[in-house]
Amino acid sequence: METAFASPVTVGIVAAAAGVLLVAGLVIGGMTVLGRGTPEFRRELWLRYGSWLVLLPLMFGPVLAGRVWTIGAVTILSLLCLSEFARATGLFREYLTSATVALGILAVNFAALDHWYGFYVALWPLTVVVILVATIPSDRPGGYIQRNGLAIFAFMLLGVGLSHLGYMANEPGYRPLVLMLLSAVALNDVAAFTFGKLIGGPKLLPHTSPNKTISGAVGALVTTTALVAFIGSKIFVGASMANPVWLIVMGMIVSIAGQCGDLMLSSIKRDLGIKDMGAALPGHGGIMDRFNSMLLVAPAIFHLVGYFVGFGLTQPTRVITGG
């Protein structure tokens, strides 16, 4: 694991995350011993804490393990999110359409693993075309728009969106950036919840997400922007991306895109009339409920950083198909 911890930023992020988990465990334990809060609230905290004890190694482990592991983990994450989405929306009943979306997800992540950017980008519209024509031979025009609309939405969001996180691993020094994004997105959620509870005030979008407040959104924006700008200054030393203005912009994008991803999923759930997308993570709901923010953060940061620095520009391309 020497290479994995070659960057002091990586060491700092992993140590900080472990420290936060330790402190959180002590705080929740103290609340339990002292009887602070309601039993239901303490149980919710323990459930969330237990989920994070499992989630953190699953999130950080593949990133530290290497490029192939990172892209593989993102692929599995995308397919798990697709499974939840298909179950919640009823798309799972359309076997051929669901299978086409799954194959599209595998294809874009294979292109990322192959480090073939041209093919990676071309697969986005090409897969949409395949989705649109796949069920035509079945001669079922009824529901055509609905099933294909859901399928394209799922592919572009869960396949294309998340795959940007995996593609970042083609850059030799990808670990600090990917770990920062995973940590910052989680902090963004916690900060929004904390400031919202402490300050309260007007609701942000009461019909979409009744528990979110304007104070929580602003608090998360300030906190996440500061953290991302600080860590980014350590990651991009000597690069044009290290300009304070762009670091602040990057931090704001992480926070705003993260909150929009959360609100987007809330809109989907309200439309479907469900509370959570699944029950895989106790205290969190489904996998999509936990990673909804990354659906928008990953592509936004990929293209921002790609514009200034690029990903894997000095590395071999078509490492699998190039022969």
C-alpha positions in Angstrom: 0.0 0.0 0.0 3.0 2.3 -0.3 1.8 3.8 -3.5 -1.7 4.3 -2.2 -0.4 6.6 0.6 2.3 8.3 -1.5 0.4 11.6 -1.2 0.2 13.3 2.2 -3.2 14.5 1.2 -4.4 10.9 0.9 -3.0 10.2 4.3 -4.6 13.3 5.8 -8.1 12.5 4.3 -8.0 8.8 5.5 -6.8 9.8 8.9 -9.4 12.6 9.2 -12.2 10.3 8.2 -11.1 7.6 10.7 -10.9 10.3 13.4 -14.4 11.6 12.6 -15.8 8.0 12.9 -14.0 7.6 16.2 -15.3 10.8 17.7 -18.8 10.2 16.3 -18.8 6.8 18.0 -17.8 8.3 21.3 -20.4 11.1 21.1 -23.2 8.7 20.3 -22.0 6.3 23.0 -22.0 9.2 25.5 -25.5 10.2 24.5 -26.6 6.6 25.1 -25.0 6.4 28.5 -26.4 9.8 29.6 -29.8 9.1 28.1 -29.7 12.2 25.9 -32.3 12.4 23.1 -35.1 10.1 22.5 -34.6 6.3 22.2 -35.7 6.5 18.6 -33.2 9.3 17.8 -30.3 7.4 19.4 -31.3 4.2 17.5 -31.3 6.2 14.3 -27.8 7.5 15.1 -26.5 4.0 15.8 -27.9 2.7 12.6 -26.3 5.5 10.6 -23.0 5.0 12.4 -23.0 1.3 11.8 -23.7 1.9 8.1 -20.7 4.3 7.9 -18.5 1.8 9.6 -19.2 -0.5 6.6 -19.5 2.2 3.9 -16.2 4.0 4.6 -14.0 1.0 3.9 -16.1 0.1 0.9 -15.7 3.7 -0.5 -12.1 4.3 0.4 -10.8 0.7 -0.1 -11.1 0.4 -3.9 -9.7 4.0 -4.4 -6.6 3.1 -2.3 -6.3 -0.3 -4.0 -5.8 1.1 -7.5 -7.2 2.1 -10.9 -8.9 -1.2 -11.8 -10.4 -1.5 -8.4 -11.8 2.0 -8.5 -13.4 1.6 -11.9 -14.7 -1.8 -10.9 -16.3 -0.4 -7.7 -17.9 2.4 -9.6 -19.3 -0.1 -12.1 -20.8 -2.2 -9.3 -22.2 1.0 -7.6 -23.9 2.0 -10.9 -25.5 -1.4 -11.4 -26.8 -1.5 -7.8 -28.3 2.0 -8.2 -29.9 0.8 -11.5 -31.4 -2.1 -9.7 -33.0 0.2 -7.1 -34.2 2.7 -9.7 -35.7 -0.1 -11.9 -37.5 -1.6 -8.9 -38.8 1.8 -7.7 -40.0 2.9 -11.1 -41.2 -0.4 -12.4 -38.6 -0.4 -15.2 -37.5 -3.9 -14.0 -40.6 -5.3 -15.7 -39.1 -4.3 -19.0 -36.5 -7.0 -19.2 -34.9 -6.1 -22.5 -34.8 -2.4 -21.8 -33.3 -2.9 -18.3 -30.7 -5.3 -19.8 -29.8 -2.7 -22.5 -29.2 -0.1 -19.8 -27.1 -2.5 -17.8 -25.0 -3.3 -20.9 -24.6 0.4 -21.6 -23.3 0.9 -18.0 -20.8 -1.9 -18.5 -19.7 -0.5 -21.8 -19.0 3.0 -20.6 -17.1 1.7 -17.6 -15.1 -0.6 -19.9 -14.2 2.4 -22.0 -13.0 4.1 -18.8 -11.0 1.1 -17.9 -9.6 0.9 -21.4 -8.7 4.6 -21.1 -10.3 5.2 -24.5 -11.9 8.7 -24.1 -13.2 8.9 -27.6 -15.1 5.6 -27.3 -16.2 6.6 -23.8 -17.9 9.8 -25.0 -19.3 8.2 -28.1 -21.0 5.5 -26.1 -23.3 8.1 -24.5 -25.4 8.9 -27.6 -24.8 5.5 -29.2 -26.3 3.7 -26.1 -29.3 6.0 -26.2 -29.9 5.0 -29.8 -29.7 1.3 -28.9 -32.1 1.8 -26.0 -34.6 3.5 -28.4 -34.5 0.8 -31.0 -34.1 -2.3 -28.8 -37.8 -2.8 -28.2 -39.1 -1.8 -31.6 -39.1 -5.4 -32.9 -41.4 -6.4 -30.0 -44.2 -4.3 -31.7 -45.4 -2.7 -28.4 -45.9 1.0 -29.1 -47.9 1.3 -25.9 -45.7 2.7 -23.1 -42.8 3.3 -25.6 -42.1 6.8 -24.4 -42.3 6.0 -20.7 -40.1 3.0 -20.7 -37.5 4.5 -22.9 -37.6 7.8 -21.1 -36.9 6.0 -17.8 -34.2 3.9 -19.4 -32.3 6.9 -20.9 -32.7 8.8 -17.7 -31.2 5.9 -15.7 -28.3 5.3 -18.2 -27.3 9.0 -18.4 -27.5 9.5 -14.7 -26.4 6.2 -13.1 -24.2 5.1 -15.9 -22.6 8.1 -17.5 -22.8 10.4 -14.4 -21.1 8.0 -12.0 -18.6 6.6 -14.6 -16.8 10.0 -14.5 -15.7 9.2 -11.0 -14.1 6.0 -12.2 -12.5 7.6 -15.3 -10.6 9.9 -12.9 -8.6 6.9 -11.9 -6.7 7.1 -15.2 -4.7 9.9 -13.7 -1.8 8.6 -11.7 -2.4 11.0 -8.8 -6.1 10.4 -8.7 -6.5 9.2 -5.2 -6.5 12.6 -3.3 -9.1 14.1 -5.6 -11.4 11.1 -5.6 -11.1 10.7 -1.8 -11.8 14.4 -1.4 -14.9 14.2 -3.5 -16.2 11.2 -1.5 -15.5 13.0 1.8 -16.8 16.4 0.7 -20.1 15.1 -0.6 -20.6 13.3 2.7 -19.7 16.4 4.7 -22.0 18.5 2.5 -25.0 16.3 3.6 -23.9 16.5 7.3 -23.4 20.2 7.2 -26.8 20.9 5.6 -28.5 18.7 8.3 -26.5 20.3 11.2 -27.0 23.9 10.2 -30.6 23.3 9.4 -31.2 21.8 12.9 -29.2 24.5 14.7 -30.5 27.6 12.9 -33.7 26.4 11.4 -35.7 29.1 9.5 -37.5 29.0 6.2 -37.7 25.7 4.3 -35.7 25.5 1.1 -38.2 23.5 -1.1 -41.0 22.3 1.3 -42.8 20.3 -1.3 -39.7 18.6 -2.6 -37.8 18.0 0.7 -39.7 19.2 3.8 -36.7 18.9 6.2 -34.3 21.0 4.2 -33.9 24.7 5.2 -32.2 27.7 3.5 -29.9 28.0 6.5 -28.8 24.4 6.0 -28.2 24.9 2.3 -26.1 28.0 2.9 -24.2 26.5 5.8 -23.3 23.5 3.7 -22.3 25.7 0.8 -19.9 27.7 3.0 -18.5 24.6 4.8 -18.0 22.5 1.8 -16.5 25.3 -0.3 -14.0 26.1 2.4 -13.0 22.4 2.8 -12.7 21.7 -1.0 -10.7 24.9 -1.6 -8.3 24.1 1.2 -7.7 20.4 0.2 -7.7 21.4 -3.5 -4.8 23.9 -2.9 -2.8 20.9 -1.6 -3.7 18.6 -4.5 -3.1 21.1 -7.4 0.1 22.7 -6.2 1.8 24.4 -9.2 -1.1 23.8 -11.6 -3.4 26.4 -13.1 -6.3 24.8 -11.1 -4.5 26.1 -7.9 -5.8 29.6 -8.6 -7.9 30.5 -5.5 -10.8 31.7 -7.6 -11.0 28.3 -9.3 -10.6 26.4 -6.1 -13.5 28.3 -4.6 -15.5 27.7 -7.8 -14.7 24.0 -7.4 -15.9 24.0 -3.8 -19.1 25.7 -4.7 -19.8 23.3 -7.6 -19.3 20.3 -5.2 -21.8 21.8 -2.7 -24.4 23.1 -5.1 -24.3 20.0 -7.4 -24.4 17.8 -4.4 -27.4 19.5 -2.9 -29.1 19.5 -6.4 -28.5 15.7 -6.7 -30.1 15.2 -3.3 -33.1 17.4 -4.2 -33.3 15.6 -7.6 -33.7 12.3 -5.9 -36.2 13.8 -3.5 -38.2 14.9 -6.5 -38.1 11.4 -7.9 -39.2 9.8 -4.6 -42.0 12.3 -4.1 -43.2 11.7 -7.6 -43.2 7.9 -7.0 -44.7 8.3 -3.5 -41.9 6.5 -1.7 -39.7 7.5 1.3 -36.5 5.7 0.2 -35.2 4.1 -2.9 -34.3 0.9 -1.0 -33.3 -0.5 2.4 -29.8 -1.6 1.8 -28.2 0.9 4.2 -29.8 1.0 7.6 -30.4 4.7 8.7 -29.8 5.9 5.1 -32.3 4.0 3.0 -31.1 2.7 -0.4 -27.7 3.0 -2.1 -29.1 5.8 -4.4 -30.2 7.7 -1.2 -26.5 7.7 -0.1 -24.8 8.4 -3.4 -27.4 10.7 -5.1 -25.1 13.8 -4.7 -22.2 12.1 -6.6 -24.5 11.6 -9.6 -24.1 15.3 -10.5 -20.8 16.1 -8.6 -18.7 13.6 -10.5 -19.3 14.8 -14.1 -19.2 18.5 -13.0 -15.8 18.2 -11.3 -14.5 15.9 -14.0 -15.0 18.5 -16.7 -13.8 21.4 -14.6 -10.6 19.7 -13.5 -10.3 18.2 -17.0 -10.3 21.6 -18.6 -7.4 22.9 -16.5 -5.4 19.7 -15.8 -6.9 16.8 -17.7 -7.0 13.1 -16.6 -4.4 10.6 -17.8 -3.0 12.8 -20.5 0.5 11.3 -20.1 -0.8 7.7 -19.7 -1.1 4.9 -22.3 -4.5 4.8 -24.0 -6.5 1.8 -25.2 -4.7 -0.3 -22.7 -7.0 -3.3 -23.4 -8.1 -2.9 -27.0 -4.9 -1.4 -28.3 -3.2 -4.8 -28.5 
